[in-house]
Amino acid sequence: MADDLATTLMNLHRELSQNPKLDPQTLEALRLLVGDIQRVVDSQCGEDAEEPSEPSDHTLGERLTAIIEGFEHEHPQLTQTLSMVAERLADMGI
C-alpha cells in the first residue's frame, strides 16, 4: 500500500508542478499537506519522521477533503489525483 501511495504522491507532485493556474496560497497549502503526508508515511514505514509543517486541529484526511472540495470544478484532474491520495491514506488507516 505504501508503494501505491508513493506512486500517487509522485503523480501529484508532477501535476502540481505543471499546473500554473493555482494561486500561490493554494499551491503552498498543497505542498505543506503533501509534505505532512510524506512524513506520516515515512514514520509508518519505520523511517525517521520530521514534525508536521504546521500544527493542525484537523487530520490529514480532513485537510485533504477540504482541498478536494474546493478544486472539483476548476481542477478536475488534480481533484482525481487528490482523491486517489485520500483513498490510499484511508487504506493505510491514516
PyRosetta script that sets phi, psi and omega in degrees:
from pyrosetta import init, pose_from_sequence

init()
pose = pose_from_sequence("MADDLATTLMNLHRELSQNPKLDPQTLEALRLLVGDIQRVVDSQCGEDAEEPSEPSDHTLGERLTAIIEGFEHEHPQLTQTLSMVAERLADMGI")
pose.set_psi(1, -39.0)
pose.set_omega(1, 179.9)
pose.set_phi(2, -62.7)
pose.set_psi(2, -34.6)
pose.set_omega(2, 177.7)
pose.set_phi(3, -65.6)
pose.set_psi(3, -40.7)
pose.set_omega(3, 177.0)
pose.set_phi(4, -61.2)
pose.set_psi(4, -42.7)
pose.set_omega(4, 179.4)
pose.set_phi(5, -65.7)
pose.set_psi(5, -42.1)
pose.set_omega(5, 179.5)
pose.set_phi(6, -60.4)
pose.set_psi(6, -42.4)
pose.set_omega(6, 178.3)
pose.set_phi(7, -64.3)
pose.set_psi(7, -43.1)
pose.set_omega(7, 179.8)
pose.set_phi(8, -64.9)
pose.set_psi(8, -39.9)
pose.set_omega(8, 177.7)
pose.set_phi(9, -64.9)
pose.set_psi(9, -37.5)
pose.set_omega(9, 176.6)
pose.set_phi(10, -63.6)
pose.set_psi(10, -40.6)
pose.set_omega(10, 176.7)
pose.set_phi(11, -61.9)
pose.set_psi(11, -40.8)
pose.set_omega(11, 179.3)
pose.set_phi(12, -64.1)
pose.set_psi(12, -44.8)
pose.set_omega(12, 177.3)
pose.set_phi(13, -57.2)
pose.set_psi(13, -44.0)
pose.set_omega(13, -180.0)
pose.set_phi(14, -62.4)
pose.set_psi(14, -45.5)
pose.set_omega(14, -179.8)
pose.set_phi(15, -64.5)
pose.set_psi(15, -39.1)
pose.set_omega(15, 178.4)
pose.set_phi(16, -64.2)
pose.set_psi(16, -38.4)
pose.set_omega(16, -179.3)
pose.set_phi(17, -72.9)
pose.set_psi(17, -20.0)
pose.set_omega(17, -178.4)
pose.set_phi(18, -101.6)
pose.set_psi(18, 5.8)
pose.set_omega(18, -175.0)
pose.set_phi(19, -113.1)
pose.set_psi(19, 86.8)
pose.set_omega(19, -177.5)
pose.set_phi(20, -73.9)
pose.set_psi(20, -6.6)
pose.set_omega(20, -177.1)
pose.set_phi(21, -80.4)
pose.set_psi(21, -7.6)
pose.set_omega(21, -179.7)
pose.set_phi(22, -79.4)
pose.set_psi(22, 136.5)
pose.set_omega(22, 176.9)
pose.set_phi(23, -72.5)
pose.set_psi(23, 154.9)
pose.set_omega(23, -175.2)
pose.set_phi(24, -56.8)
pose.set_psi(24, -37.1)
pose.set_omega(24, -179.3)
pose.set_phi(25, -66.3)
pose.set_psi(25, -43.2)
pose.set_omega(25, 178.9)
pose.set_phi(26, -66.8)
pose.set_psi(26, -42.8)
pose.set_omega(26, 179.1)
pose.set_phi(27, -60.9)
pose.set_psi(27, -42.0)
pose.set_omega(27, 179.0)
pose.set_phi(28, -66.3)
pose.set_psi(28, -41.2)
pose.set_omega(28, 177.9)
pose.set_phi(29, -60.7)
pose.set_psi(29, -41.2)
pose.set_omega(29, 178.2)
pose.set_phi(30, -66.0)
pose.set_psi(30, -42.4)
pose.set_omega(30, -180.0)
pose.set_phi(31, -64.3)
pose.set_psi(31, -40.3)
pose.set_omega(31, 176.9)
pose.set_phi(32, -63.8)
pose.set_psi(32, -42.9)
pose.set_omega(32, 179.9)
pose.set_phi(33, -62.8)
pose.set_psi(33, -45.8)
pose.set_omega(33, 179.6)
pose.set_phi(34, -62.6)
pose.set_psi(34, -40.3)
pose.set_omega(34, 176.9)
pose.set_phi(35, -62.4)
pose.set_psi(35, -41.1)
pose.set_omega(35, 177.6)
pose.set_phi(36, -65.3)
pose.set_psi(36, -40.6)
pose.set_omega(36, 177.3)
pose.set_phi(37, -61.0)
pose.set_psi(37, -44.8)
pose.set_omega(37, -179.6)
pose.set_phi(38, -61.7)
pose.set_psi(38, -39.9)
pose.set_omega(38, 178.7)
pose.set_phi(39, -63.9)
pose.set_psi(39, -40.8)
pose.set_omega(39, 179.0)
pose.set_phi(40, -65.5)
pose.set_psi(40, -43.5)
pose.set_omega(40, 179.1)
pose.set_phi(41, -62.7)
pose.set_psi(41, -43.8)
pose.set_omega(41, 178.5)
pose.set_phi(42, -59.7)
pose.set_psi(42, -42.2)
pose.set_omega(42, -179.1)
pose.set_phi(43, -67.9)
pose.set_psi(43, -33.3)
pose.set_omega(43, 178.4)
pose.set_phi(44, -71.7)
pose.set_psi(44, -25.5)
pose.set_omega(44, -179.6)
pose.set_phi(45, -91.6)
pose.set_psi(45, 6.0)
pose.set_omega(45, 177.1)
pose.set_phi(46, 86.5)
pose.set_psi(46, 5.9)
pose.set_omega(46, 178.2)
pose.set_phi(47, -85.4)
pose.set_psi(47, 157.8)
pose.set_omega(47, 176.3)
pose.set_phi(48, -65.0)
pose.set_psi(48, 127.5)
pose.set_omega(48, -177.9)
pose.set_phi(49, -109.0)
pose.set_psi(49, 142.3)
pose.set_omega(49, 175.6)
pose.set_phi(50, -84.4)
pose.set_psi(50, 168.5)
pose.set_omega(50, 175.1)
pose.set_phi(51, -69.2)
pose.set_psi(51, 154.0)
pose.set_omega(51, 175.6)
pose.set_phi(52, -58.1)
pose.set_psi(52, 154.2)
pose.set_omega(52, -178.1)
pose.set_phi(53, -63.5)
pose.set_psi(53, -37.0)
pose.set_omega(53, 178.7)
pose.set_phi(54, -144.0)
pose.set_psi(54, 136.4)
pose.set_omega(54, 174.2)
pose.set_phi(55, -62.2)
pose.set_psi(55, 143.0)
pose.set_omega(55, -178.4)
pose.set_phi(56, -144.8)
pose.set_psi(56, 145.2)
pose.set_omega(56, 175.4)
pose.set_phi(57, -84.1)
pose.set_psi(57, -4.1)
pose.set_omega(57, -176.7)
pose.set_phi(58, -110.1)
pose.set_psi(58, 146.0)
pose.set_omega(58, 177.3)
pose.set_phi(59, -72.5)
pose.set_psi(59, 166.3)
pose.set_omega(59, 176.7)
pose.set_phi(60, -58.8)
pose.set_psi(60, -41.3)
pose.set_omega(60, 179.5)
pose.set_phi(61, -61.6)
pose.set_psi(61, -40.8)
pose.set_omega(61, 178.7)
pose.set_phi(62, -66.6)
pose.set_psi(62, -42.1)
pose.set_omega(62, 178.7)
pose.set_phi(63, -64.3)
pose.set_psi(63, -41.5)
pose.set_omega(63, 179.8)
pose.set_phi(64, -65.8)
pose.set_psi(64, -42.2)
pose.set_omega(64, 178.6)
pose.set_phi(65, -61.7)
pose.set_psi(65, -41.1)
pose.set_omega(65, 179.2)
pose.set_phi(66, -62.6)
pose.set_psi(66, -40.5)
pose.set_omega(66, 178.6)
pose.set_phi(67, -67.9)
pose.set_psi(67, -42.3)
pose.set_omega(67, 179.6)
pose.set_phi(68, -59.1)
pose.set_psi(68, -45.2)
pose.set_omega(68, -179.0)
pose.set_phi(69, -60.1)
pose.set_psi(69, -34.6)
pose.set_omega(69, 179.7)
pose.set_phi(70, -76.7)
pose.set_psi(70, -17.0)
pose.set_omega(70, -175.7)
pose.set_phi(71, -100.5)
pose.set_psi(71, -13.0)
pose.set_omega(71, -167.2)
pose.set_phi(72, -48.7)
pose.set_psi(72, -43.4)
pose.set_omega(72, -175.1)
pose.set_phi(73, -89.9)
pose.set_psi(73, -37.5)
pose.set_omega(73, -174.8)
pose.set_phi(74, -83.3)
pose.set_psi(74, -28.6)
pose.set_omega(74, -174.1)
pose.set_phi(75, -136.0)
pose.set_psi(75, 70.8)
pose.set_omega(75, -174.5)
pose.set_phi(76, -61.9)
pose.set_psi(76, -39.3)
pose.set_omega(76, -179.2)
pose.set_phi(77, -68.0)
pose.set_psi(77, -42.4)
pose.set_omega(77, 178.2)
pose.set_phi(78, -64.5)
pose.set_psi(78, -38.6)
pose.set_omega(78, 177.5)
pose.set_phi(79, -60.9)
pose.set_psi(79, -42.2)
pose.set_omega(79, 179.6)
pose.set_phi(80, -62.7)
pose.set_psi(80, -43.9)
pose.set_omega(80, 179.8)
pose.set_phi(81, -66.4)
pose.set_psi(81, -41.7)
pose.set_omega(81, 177.4)
pose.set_phi(82, -62.8)
pose.set_psi(82, -37.7)
pose.set_omega(82, 177.7)
pose.set_phi(83, -64.0)
pose.set_psi(83, -38.2)
pose.set_omega(83, 177.2)
pose.set_phi(84, -64.7)
pose.set_psi(84, -39.2)
pose.set_omega(84, 176.6)
pose.set_phi(85, -61.6)
pose.set_psi(85, -45.3)
pose.set_omega(85, 179.8)
pose.set_phi(86, -60.2)
pose.set_psi(86, -41.3)
pose.set_omega(86, 178.5)
pose.set_phi(87, -63.6)
pose.set_psi(87, -43.4)
pose.set_omega(87, -179.8)
pose.set_phi(88, -64.1)
pose.set_psi(88, -40.7)
pose.set_omega(88, 176.8)
pose.set_phi(89, -62.5)
pose.set_psi(89, -42.6)
pose.set_omega(89, 179.4)
pose.set_phi(90, -63.6)
pose.set_psi(90, -41.0)
pose.set_omega(90, 178.2)
pose.set_phi(91, -60.0)
pose.set_psi(91, -32.6)
pose.set_omega(91, -179.4)
pose.set_phi(92, -87.0)
pose.set_psi(92, -3.0)
pose.set_omega(92, -179.5)
pose.set_phi(93, 78.5)
pose.set_psi(93, 22.4)
pose.set_omega(93, -178.8)
pose.set_phi(94, -102.0)
pose.dump_pdb("model.pdb")
